[in-house]
């Protein structure tokens, strides 16, 4: 059976706009961090992937042909990291566990008399690892669907504007909630509302709200940079003056307003990690461009810097006080060092294979001191507040290398393309993606955005967008 080309086109369009709807939806239900949110994400993602694969089978076409070689390698590394998570749940004998993970063998030996098992696994709790496996499969599916469905400049631009629009809506909602004294967004079971004077959007945590804006703000600036570079090619002063007046009446003015609003909301989030990470990532990416992109003229470089500085100055002048006040009272001090110290101990005990994805929340208590436990009321702490350490704890060196290699390969590909491509639109997208990736990777040193489904899924989309912009022809 072979689909009519028009029918396939209809299915493809339906799939693309469904993907956009899913991406826009994910931040709304509290960042999709609770079962209802990530459950909808998994059902929708696997449904879209199944439908797309089905249309490819009927179309009788190699569905991997549209993905460039580097993207295929990144995808294969992600799939390998996913397969490794599944391997952590594989039934093994106790003797095999003794050889692969001596510390896990000790744990199983201790509990054998109380709760004997028919088989064992490298993951100390298979159920939690399978739960994380399904989330990871959703992120990789979103990454894959973005690669295959965003196959034109028009779709890449539509995707960018959806992400920007959602970021703007979240920022606006967060600012209105702050003005309402935290009364607009009250969620009893999370403790959010009432005394919440930090902007959080529809998230329960200002750091994760900041993580979303760390991806949306660079995209907005990237779109501004792409239009600036096009218009800088105008030669005489009359043409440039006409461009300026046209700009005041064009969507660029809207982009300036949107960018400034998101910057103000980020400052009002009071997230030290998000603000400092985005600033450092912007400086780093811009520095790479100025150093290695030799084709840009001094006037083009000045215009690009102006695009960066203008909304930043307005945002700081209007919204910097809350963040500066927090920095004055708290500085950069954190109460998360205890979790990291425990993480180092767990990594030393389970260095190669880890304890199993999703298991940190149940294992750290065994390493917690009595004094610290009493101070925290022995509350369940689900994350290390450092994504790198948590990945090492739960997936060991093997999982860390597989996932890290995929991200590093994608990032290095985007950086090379950023310094080489002359297409203004693709250059703007690449600048945005590299900045967003740098920012979120930096923020991960002090938080756990990769364990918030909405942010992890958006990060997958950003990586895919960067890889697409690295290779997409100018006339696509």
C-alpha positions as CSV (number, residue, x, y, z in Angstrom):
1,X,0.0,0.0,0.0
2,X,1.3,3.5,-0.9
3,X,-0.2,6.8,0.3
4,X,-1.1,9.5,-2.2
5,X,1.5,12.2,-2.0
6,X,-1.2,14.7,-1.1
7,X,-2.4,12.5,1.7
8,X,1.1,12.1,3.0
9,X,1.5,15.9,2.9
10,X,-1.7,16.3,5.0
11,X,-0.4,13.7,7.6
12,X,2.9,15.5,7.7
13,X,1.3,18.9,8.3
14,X,-1.0,17.5,10.9
15,X,2.0,15.9,12.7
16,X,4.0,19.2,12.6
17,X,1.3,21.3,14.0
18,X,0.5,18.7,16.6
19,X,4.1,18.8,17.7
20,X,4.0,22.6,18.0
21,X,0.8,22.2,20.1
22,X,2.5,19.7,22.4
23,X,5.6,21.9,22.8
24,X,3.4,24.9,23.7
25,X,1.4,22.8,26.1
26,X,4.2,21.3,28.2
27,X,5.0,24.3,30.4
28,X,1.4,25.0,31.3
29,X,0.7,22.1,33.8
30,X,3.3,23.1,36.3
31,X,6.1,22.4,33.9
32,X,4.7,18.8,33.4
33,X,6.5,17.7,36.6
34,X,3.6,15.8,38.0
35,X,2.3,12.5,36.6
36,X,-0.7,14.0,34.8
37,X,1.6,16.4,32.9
38,X,4.3,14.0,31.9
39,X,1.7,11.2,31.3
40,X,0.1,13.4,28.7
41,X,3.5,14.2,27.2
42,X,4.3,10.5,26.8
43,X,1.0,9.5,25.3
44,X,1.1,12.4,22.8
45,X,4.7,11.9,21.9
46,X,4.5,8.2,21.3
47,X,1.2,8.7,19.4
48,X,2.8,11.2,17.1
49,X,5.9,9.1,16.6
50,X,3.8,6.0,15.8
51,X,1.6,7.9,13.3
52,X,4.7,9.3,11.6
53,X,6.4,5.9,11.3
54,X,3.2,4.4,10.0
55,X,3.0,7.0,7.2
56,X,6.6,6.4,6.3
57,X,6.0,2.7,6.0
58,X,3.0,3.3,3.6
59,X,5.0,5.9,1.7
60,X,7.7,3.3,1.1
61,X,10.5,5.8,1.8
62,X,13.7,5.6,3.9
63,X,12.6,7.9,6.8
64,X,16.2,8.4,7.8
65,X,17.2,10.0,4.5
66,X,16.2,13.5,5.5
67,X,18.4,13.5,8.6
68,X,22.0,14.7,8.1
69,X,24.9,12.4,9.2
70,X,25.9,14.3,12.3
71,X,22.3,14.4,13.5
72,X,22.1,10.6,13.0
73,X,25.1,10.1,15.2
74,X,23.7,12.3,17.9
75,X,20.4,10.4,17.6
76,X,22.1,7.0,17.9
77,X,24.0,8.2,21.0
78,X,20.8,9.3,22.6
79,X,19.2,5.9,21.7
80,X,22.2,4.1,23.2
81,X,21.8,6.1,26.4
82,X,18.1,5.1,26.4
83,X,19.0,1.4,25.8
84,X,21.4,1.6,28.7
85,X,18.6,2.8,31.1
86,X,16.6,-0.2,30.0
87,X,19.7,-2.5,30.6
88,X,19.7,-1.2,34.2
89,X,16.3,-2.9,34.7
90,X,17.4,-6.2,33.1
91,X,16.9,-9.3,35.4
92,X,20.3,-10.6,36.5
93,X,21.5,-13.2,38.9
94,X,23.0,-12.2,42.3
95,X,26.4,-13.5,41.2
96,X,26.3,-11.3,38.1
97,X,25.4,-8.3,40.3
98,X,28.3,-9.1,42.6
99,X,30.7,-8.9,39.6
100,X,29.2,-5.7,38.0
101,X,28.2,-3.7,41.1
102,X,29.6,-4.9,44.4
103,X,27.8,-2.3,46.5
104,X,24.5,-3.2,44.9
105,X,25.3,-6.8,45.8
106,X,25.8,-5.8,49.4
107,X,22.4,-4.0,49.5
108,X,20.6,-7.1,48.0
109,X,22.4,-9.4,50.4
110,X,21.3,-7.3,53.3
111,X,17.6,-7.3,52.2
112,X,17.6,-10.9,50.9
113,X,16.2,-12.4,54.2
114,X,13.5,-9.7,54.6
115,X,12.4,-9.4,51.0
116,X,13.8,-12.2,48.8
117,X,13.6,-11.6,45.0
118,X,13.5,-14.0,42.0
119,X,15.9,-11.8,40.0
120,X,17.9,-8.7,40.5
121,X,18.9,-5.6,38.5
122,X,21.6,-2.9,38.4
123,X,18.8,-0.5,39.3
124,X,17.9,-0.7,42.9
125,X,14.3,0.1,42.0
126,X,13.2,-1.1,38.5
127,X,9.9,0.7,38.7
128,X,11.5,4.1,39.1
129,X,14.0,3.4,36.4
130,X,11.3,2.3,33.9
131,X,9.4,5.5,34.8
132,X,12.5,7.6,33.9
133,X,13.0,5.5,30.8
134,X,9.6,6.5,29.4
135,X,10.3,10.1,30.1
136,X,13.7,9.9,28.4
137,X,12.1,8.1,25.4
138,X,9.6,11.0,25.1
139,X,12.5,13.6,25.0
140,X,14.3,11.6,22.4
141,X,11.1,11.1,20.4
142,X,10.5,14.9,20.4
143,X,14.1,15.4,19.3
144,X,13.6,13.0,16.4
145,X,10.2,14.4,15.4
146,X,11.7,17.9,15.3
147,X,14.5,16.7,13.1
148,X,12.2,15.1,10.5
149,X,9.2,17.4,10.6
150,X,11.0,20.8,10.6
151,X,12.2,20.4,7.1
152,X,11.9,24.0,5.7
153,X,12.9,27.5,6.7
154,X,9.2,28.4,7.1
155,X,8.7,25.6,9.7
156,X,11.9,26.4,11.5
157,X,10.7,30.0,11.8
158,X,7.2,28.9,13.0
159,X,8.8,26.7,15.6
160,X,11.0,29.5,16.9
161,X,8.0,31.9,17.1
162,X,6.0,29.3,19.1
163,X,8.8,28.9,21.6
164,X,9.1,32.7,21.8
165,X,5.4,33.2,22.2
166,X,5.1,30.6,25.0
167,X,8.1,32.2,26.8
168,X,6.4,35.6,26.5
169,X,3.1,34.4,27.8
170,X,4.8,32.7,30.7
171,X,6.8,35.9,31.4
172,X,3.7,38.0,31.3
173,X,1.8,35.7,33.6
174,X,4.7,35.6,36.0
175,X,4.9,39.4,36.2
176,X,1.1,39.8,36.6
177,X,1.3,37.2,39.5
178,X,4.0,39.2,41.2
179,X,2.0,42.4,40.9
180,X,-0.9,40.5,42.4
181,X,1.2,39.6,45.4
182,X,1.3,35.9,44.6
183,X,-2.5,35.5,44.8
184,X,-3.1,34.9,41.2
185,X,-1.5,31.5,41.0
186,X,-2.3,29.5,44.2
187,X,-1.7,25.8,44.3
188,X,-2.4,24.3,47.7
189,X,-0.5,21.0,47.4
190,X,2.8,22.7,46.3
191,X,2.7,25.6,48.7
192,X,2.9,28.1,45.8
193,X,1.0,31.4,46.2
194,X,0.2,33.7,49.0
195,X,3.8,34.7,49.8
196,X,5.2,34.1,46.4
197,X,6.8,37.4,45.2
198,X,9.1,35.7,42.7
199,X,8.0,35.3,39.1
200,X,7.3,31.6,38.4
201,X,4.9,31.7,35.5
202,X,3.0,28.4,35.5
203,X,5.9,26.6,37.2
204,X,6.1,25.8,40.9
205,X,9.8,26.9,41.1
206,X,11.3,30.1,40.0
207,X,14.6,28.4,39.0
208,X,12.7,26.2,36.5
209,X,10.7,29.1,35.2
210,X,14.1,30.8,34.7
211,X,15.3,27.7,32.8
212,X,12.4,28.1,30.3
213,X,13.3,31.8,29.8
214,X,16.9,30.8,29.3
215,X,15.8,29.1,26.1
216,X,13.1,31.5,25.0
217,X,15.1,34.8,25.4
218,X,18.0,33.7,23.2
219,X,15.6,32.7,20.4
220,X,13.9,36.1,20.5
221,X,17.3,37.8,20.4
222,X,18.4,35.5,17.6
223,X,15.5,36.4,15.5
224,X,16.4,40.1,16.0
225,X,20.0,39.4,15.1
226,X,19.0,37.7,11.8
227,X,16.9,40.7,10.7
228,X,19.6,43.1,11.7
229,X,22.2,41.4,9.6
230,X,20.0,41.5,6.6
231,X,19.3,45.2,6.9
232,X,22.9,46.1,7.5
233,X,23.6,45.3,3.9
234,X,21.9,48.5,2.9
235,X,24.5,50.9,1.6
236,X,23.4,54.5,1.5
237,X,22.0,56.6,4.4
238,X,18.6,57.1,2.9
239,X,18.1,53.3,2.6
240,X,19.2,52.9,6.2
241,X,16.9,55.6,7.4
242,X,14.0,54.0,5.6
243,X,14.9,50.7,7.1
244,X,14.8,52.3,10.6
245,X,11.4,53.8,10.1
246,X,10.1,50.5,8.7
247,X,11.6,48.7,11.7
248,X,9.5,50.9,14.0
249,X,6.4,49.6,12.4
250,X,7.5,46.0,11.8
251,X,7.4,42.8,13.8
252,X,10.9,43.7,15.0
253,X,9.4,46.2,17.4
254,X,7.2,43.4,18.8
255,X,10.3,41.3,19.2
256,X,12.0,44.0,21.1
257,X,9.0,44.3,23.5
258,X,8.8,40.6,23.9
259,X,12.5,40.2,24.6
260,X,12.5,43.0,27.2
261,X,9.4,41.6,28.9
262,X,11.1,38.2,29.2
263,X,14.3,39.7,30.6
264,X,12.3,41.6,33.2
265,X,10.5,38.4,34.2
266,X,13.8,36.6,34.4
267,X,15.1,39.2,36.8
268,X,11.9,39.1,38.8
269,X,12.3,35.3,39.1
270,X,15.2,36.2,41.4
271,X,16.9,33.0,40.1
272,X,20.6,33.6,40.6
273,X,21.5,30.5,38.6
274,X,19.3,31.4,35.6
275,X,20.4,35.0,35.4
276,X,24.1,34.4,35.8
277,X,24.0,31.5,33.4
278,X,22.2,33.4,30.6
279,X,24.6,36.4,31.0
280,X,27.7,34.2,30.9
281,X,26.3,32.2,28.0
282,X,25.5,35.3,26.0
283,X,29.0,36.7,26.5
284,X,30.6,33.4,25.6
285,X,28.6,32.8,22.4
286,X,28.9,36.5,21.2
287,X,32.7,36.3,21.9
288,X,33.0,33.2,19.8
289,X,31.2,34.9,16.9
290,X,33.3,38.1,17.1
291,X,36.5,36.1,17.3
292,X,35.9,33.5,14.6
293,X,33.3,34.9,12.2
294,X,35.7,36.9,10.1
295,X,33.2,37.7,7.3
296,X,31.3,40.2,9.5
297,X,32.1,43.9,9.1
298,X,32.7,46.2,12.0
299,X,29.3,47.9,11.3
300,X,27.5,44.5,11.4
301,X,29.3,43.6,14.6
302,X,28.3,47.0,16.2
303,X,24.7,46.5,15.1
304,X,24.6,42.9,16.5
305,X,26.0,44.2,19.9
306,X,23.4,47.0,19.9
307,X,20.6,44.4,19.5
308,X,22.0,42.5,22.5
309,X,22.6,45.5,24.7
310,X,19.4,47.5,24.0
311,X,16.7,45.1,25.5
312,X,19.2,44.1,28.2
313,X,19.6,47.7,29.4
314,X,15.9,48.3,29.4
315,X,15.2,45.1,31.2
316,X,17.8,45.8,33.9
317,X,16.6,49.3,34.4
318,X,13.0,48.1,35.0
319,X,13.4,44.8,36.8
320,X,16.9,44.4,38.4
321,X,16.0,45.5,41.9
322,X,14.5,42.1,43.1
323,X,17.5,40.1,41.9
324,X,20.0,42.6,43.3
325,X,18.2,42.6,46.6
326,X,18.4,38.9,46.9
327,X,22.1,38.9,45.9
328,X,22.8,41.5,48.6
329,X,21.1,39.5,51.3
330,X,22.1,35.9,50.3
331,X,25.0,36.4,47.9
332,X,25.8,33.1,46.0
333,X,25.6,30.9,49.1
334,X,23.5,27.7,48.9
335,X,22.2,25.1,51.3
336,X,22.6,22.3,48.7
337,X,26.2,21.3,49.4
338,X,25.0,18.5,51.7
339,X,23.3,16.8,48.8
340,X,26.4,17.1,46.6
341,X,28.6,15.6,49.3
342,X,26.3,12.6,49.6
343,X,26.3,12.4,45.8
344,X,30.1,12.0,45.8
345,X,29.8,9.1,48.3
346,X,27.2,7.4,46.1
347,X,29.3,7.8,43.0
348,X,32.3,6.3,44.8
349,X,30.1,3.2,45.7
350,X,28.4,2.8,42.3
351,X,31.0,4.3,39.8
352,X,30.4,2.4,36.6
353,X,26.7,1.5,36.4
354,X,25.1,3.8,38.9
355,X,22.1,3.1,41.2
356,X,19.5,3.3,38.4
357,X,17.6,6.2,36.9
358,X,15.2,7.9,39.3
359,X,16.6,6.2,42.4
360,X,18.4,9.1,44.1
361,X,15.4,10.1,46.2
362,X,15.4,6.8,47.9
363,X,19.1,6.1,48.2
364,X,20.4,9.4,49.6
365,X,18.7,8.9,53.0
366,X,21.0,5.9,53.7
367,X,23.9,8.3,53.4
368,X,22.4,11.2,55.3
369,X,23.7,12.0,58.7
370,X,21.3,11.9,61.6
371,X,21.8,15.6,62.3
372,X,21.0,16.5,58.7
373,X,18.1,14.2,58.6
374,X,16.6,15.7,61.8
375,X,17.2,19.2,60.4
376,X,15.3,18.3,57.1
377,X,12.6,16.3,58.9
378,X,13.8,13.4,56.8
379,X,12.0,14.8,53.8
380,X,12.3,13.1,50.5
381,X,14.7,15.1,48.3
382,X,14.2,13.9,44.8
383,X,17.1,15.7,43.1
384,X,20.8,16.5,43.8
385,X,20.4,20.1,42.6
386,X,23.3,19.3,40.1
387,X,22.3,17.5,36.9
388,X,25.8,16.3,36.3
389,X,26.2,14.7,39.7
390,X,22.7,13.2,39.5
391,X,23.5,11.6,36.1
392,X,26.7,10.1,37.5
393,X,24.9,8.9,40.6
394,X,22.0,7.2,38.7
395,X,23.6,6.1,35.5
396,X,27.3,5.8,36.4
397,X,30.2,6.6,34.0
398,X,28.6,4.7,31.2
399,X,25.3,6.6,31.1
400,X,27.2,9.9,31.7
401,X,29.5,9.3,28.7
402,X,26.7,8.3,26.4
403,X,24.4,11.2,27.1
404,X,27.3,13.7,27.4
405,X,28.8,12.6,24.1
406,X,25.5,13.3,22.3
407,X,25.1,16.8,23.7
408,X,28.8,17.7,23.1
409,X,28.7,16.5,19.5
410,X,25.5,18.5,18.9
411,X,26.9,21.6,20.6
412,X,30.3,21.4,18.7
413,X,28.5,21.0,15.4
414,X,26.4,24.1,16.1
415,X,29.4,26.2,17.1
416,X,31.3,25.3,13.9
417,X,28.2,26.1,11.8
418,X,27.7,29.4,13.8
419,X,31.2,30.6,12.8
420,X,30.8,29.4,9.2
421,X,27.3,30.0,8.0
422,X,26.5,33.3,6.3
423,X,22.8,32.9,6.0
424,X,21.4,35.6,8.4
425,X,18.4,33.6,9.5
426,X,20.3,30.4,10.1
427,X,23.0,32.4,11.9
428,X,20.4,33.9,14.2
429,X,18.9,30.5,15.0
430,X,22.4,29.0,15.6
431,X,23.4,31.9,17.9
432,X,20.2,31.4,19.9
433,X,20.6,27.6,20.2
434,X,24.2,27.7,21.2
435,X,23.5,30.4,23.8
436,X,20.5,28.5,25.2
437,X,22.5,25.2,25.4
438,X,25.4,26.9,27.1
439,X,23.1,28.6,29.6
440,X,21.2,25.5,30.6
441,X,24.3,23.4,30.9
442,X,25.8,26.1,33.1
443,X,22.6,26.4,35.2
444,X,22.7,22.6,35.6
445,X,25.7,22.9,37.9
446,X,23.3,24.3,40.6
447,X,19.9,23.0,39.7
448,X,17.9,20.2,38.0
449,X,16.2,21.6,34.9
450,X,16.8,18.4,33.0
451,X,14.4,16.6,35.5
452,X,11.6,19.1,34.7
453,X,9.8,17.4,31.7
454,X,8.9,20.7,30.0
455,X,12.4,22.1,30.2
456,X,14.0,18.8,29.2
457,X,11.7,18.5,26.2
458,X,12.4,22.1,25.1
459,X,16.1,21.4,25.4
460,X,15.7,18.5,23.0
461,X,13.9,20.8,20.6
462,X,16.7,23.4,20.9
463,X,19.3,20.8,20.1
464,X,17.4,19.6,17.1
465,X,16.8,23.2,15.9
466,X,20.6,23.9,16.1
467,X,21.4,20.7,14.1
468,X,18.8,21.6,11.5
469,X,20.1,25.2,11.1
470,X,23.7,23.8,10.8
471,X,22.9,22.0,7.6
472,X,19.6,23.3,6.1
473,X,20.1,24.8,2.6
474,X,19.5,28.5,2.1
475,X,16.6,27.8,-0.3
476,X,14.9,25.2,1.7
